[in-house]
């Protein structure tokens, strides 16, 4: 039986989550970054709420972007790559019925999977270290939302990752394990566990305590513990590793460096050695091939 594009991507993501090697996704903030992630040989693309809010709308990652804005970004990014796309859908953009609609809309749009977190609306970005009130959705309510989302799926292949923020919120390892268990029981296909502890002691405490390790795929976002390779994290028990925001941060740094040079030198040639050639941009988007097709006699 031939699979359509969406089913091929979902099958690839499920195979990656079950493989005996780390399954590595990189965060894309637009279609071109998605295309480059594939060109550099990674396994999947992560569409982060942080990236969509920051790079598409220049807004803080505080639930200010809507479901439809995030879906539109995910569809653009998905269309530029043959890799499976896992879309960060924050807390599902509201209550239970918002989570259900999010599942339905992303699945029908051909996205391979989504990630739903248990931060209370309006969320606080997990990486933000400033003072802020951080509250979680009660575990039983979040499990109810995940169960409803899974029941709303039209296929068995669509992937729903449940993100546990208990360690980020300071609720401790026991609470994180209880939440992970509840979300798996509700039907989550994988668990993403987040932590700000750079020593990894907190994560290792979770790994040593959680009974679901080895039974349900575990996902790491090592932004705050960046010294571990994907293989090292895999050996600790993580199946999927998401390098979530590095192309976005690289792009911002490159733009700021370029604009600083242009401001001081006041001529275009000053930045030419430091930026991509125009011809390289043409090559990336297959300009020559597209013109040839347009002008072919056939």
N, C-alpha and C positions, 0 to 999 in steps of 0.2 A: 504494500500500500504506500503510495506517495504521500509525503507529508507536506503541508503548506509551510510557508516561511516561518510563521509564528510557532508552529508545532516543532519544526526542526530546531529552532532556538531553545524552546522549552526542554526538548529532549536533551540538547547539549548541556543546558544548565543542570538538569537533574543528573546527567552522567557525571558532570564535574563535581557535584556535591557527593557523589558516591565513589569517586575515584580514589586510588591509593597514592595520590600526590596532591599538593596544594592547588586549589582552583583560585586563580588570581584575577580579580577585577580591578580596574582603574577608573577613577572618577572622570567623567566627561562633563563639560559645562556647555558644549555646543556641538554641532554636527561635525565640524572639523576635528575637534579633539577626540571625538568618538572614532573617526576614521583613522587618526594617527595611532590611537590605542590598538586598533586591530593591526595596523601596519607593523607595529613593534612587537607583535607576537603574544599579546596577553589573551586571557581566556574569555573575559566578559567585560561589560561596561556597566559602571555604577552611575546613575543619575542622581546626584545628591540634591536635597532641598537647599542646602547651603549654597551649592553651585548655581542653581536656578535663581535663587533669590539675589545672589550677589552679582552674577555675570549677566543675567538677562534683565534684571530690574533695578540693580544697584540698591537693594533693600537689605536690611538685616534679616537673619534667619530666625524669625520670631513668629512663624505662621502668618506672615503677611501676604504670601503668595497663595493663590487659590488652587483647587484641584484641577480646574481646567487649564490654568497657566502651566502647572507642573506637567499635566498630561501632554499639552502641546509641545513643551520642551522635550519630553521623553520620546514622543513620536518623531520629532525631527532628528533626534540623536539616534534613535533606533533605525531610521531610514538610511542613515549614512554608514551603517556597518552590518556585516553578517554575523557579528558576535551577539550572544544573548545579552539583553539589557535587564538589569535589576534596578527598579526605580524606587528611590527613597520618598515615601509618601507621608513623612512626618507621623503625626498621630491620626492620620486618616481624615484630616480636615474637619473634624467635628465629632459628633456622637456616633452611635451604632449605625444608624442609617447612612451617615456619611461614609463610614468605613465600607459598608456594603456597596454603595454607589461607586466608591473608588475602585474596589475589586472588579466590579462589572465593567466599568469604563476602560480600565487599563487592560483587562483581559480581552475585551472586544477590539481594542486598538492594536493587538498583536504583540504587546510587551510580554517578555518571558516571565517576569515576576515583580513583586513589589515588597517593600519592607515597611512594616507598621510598628511604631514605637509606643511606649506607654507613658510618655510625657503628657501632662495635662495641657489642654489648650488654654491660652497661647503658650507654646513651648519655649524652652530656653535651649540654645544650641549646646550640645554636650561638651564642646571644646571651650566654651566661654568660661574664663576664670575670674571674671569680675563678680562683684556682689549681685546676687539676684535670688528671687524666691523660686525654688525648683520643687514642683509638686508632681506626683505621679497619679495616674488613673488607678483606682483600687484594682487589685489583681483580678478579683472575680468579675468585675465589669470589663476589664480589658480582655479576659478570656471569653466573655460573652460576645464581645465585638469580633474577636478572631473567629470564633465558631460561626457566627452569622456570616462573616465574609467568606469563609471556606464553603459554607452551604450555598452561597450565591454563585459560586464558580460554575461556569458552563462546561468546563473541561476538567479532567483530573490532572492535566499537565501543568497548569498555571501554578507558579511557585509563590507561596506567601511566607516571608521571613518575619518572625516576631522579634522585635528588638527590646531587650531588657535594660532599663536605665536605673535599676535599683542601686548599683554600685556608684554610679555618677551622683545619684541623689543622696548618698550616704546612708542607705538603709541596710547595708551589710550583705555578707555572703549568704546567710541563711535566707534572707528575703529574696535575694536574686535567684537562688535555687528554687524557692517556692513558686516564684513567678515563671521561671523557665518550665517547670513541671506543668503548671496550669496552662501555659500557652501550647505546649506540646499536646496535652490532653485535649485541648480545644481544636487541634488540627494543624497547628503550624508545621510547615515543612522543614524549617531550620530555625535556630536561635542565634541572634546576634547579641553578644554580651559586650558591654562598653565599660571602660574604666579610665579614670584620670591618673591612676597610680603608675608612674613611669618605671617603678622597680618590678612590676608585674606580680608582686606578692599577692595583691588582691585577686587578680585574674587566676593565679595559680591556686589560691584558696578556693575559688569557685570550681576550678577544674578538678581539684581533689575531693570536692564535696558533692558535686552534682551527679546524681544517679543516671542522668540521660547521656552522659559522655560516651561516645562510641555508638549510640543508638540513634540519635538525632544529629544531623550535621550542625556544626557550630561555626559561627562566622566571627572573624576578628576585623576591627578597624584600627590598625596600629599607629594612628596619627600621634598619639601621646606616648607610645612605647616603640619608637621607630627603629631602634637598634637591632630588632629581631628580624631575621630573614623569613621569607614565606615558608621555607623548609623547616626552620626552627619552630615556627608557630604551628606548623602541621604536626611536627613531632610531639608538641604539647597537647594536641587534641583538636586543633582548629582545621576544618576542612576547606573553608573559603577565607581568603584574605583580601580585604578591600583597601586599596591605596586610594583614599577617598577624594582628596582635594589637591593633589600635587600638580597636575597640569594647570588648574586654575591659579594656584599660587605662583607657578612659574610664569604664566601669562601676565599676571599683574606685575611681577617683578620686572619682566622684560619690557613691558609698556612704560613703567615708571623710569627705568634706565634710559630707554630710547627718548622719552619726552624730556628728560633732564639734559641729555646731550643736545637735542634740538633747541632747547631753550637757551643753552649757553653758547652753542656754536652758530646757530641761526642759518644753517644750510643743510640740505638733505644729505649731501655726501658724507657728512660727519658720522652718520649712523649706518651707512651701507655695510661696513665690515661686520656689523653686529646683528643684522636682521636678515630674514630670509629673502632670497632673490625673487623678483617678480616671476621669473620663469619657473622657479620651484613651485610657487603658488599655482601657476597655470597647470603644471604637471600634476599636482595633487588632485585637482578637480577635473582632470582629463579634458582640458580645453582643446588640445590638438585633435583628439579622437572625436570630440563632439562636433567640431567644425568640419572634420572630414565626413562625418555621417550626414551633416546638414547639406554639404555641397556635393555629395556623391550622386552619381547619375542613376543609381539603382532604385 
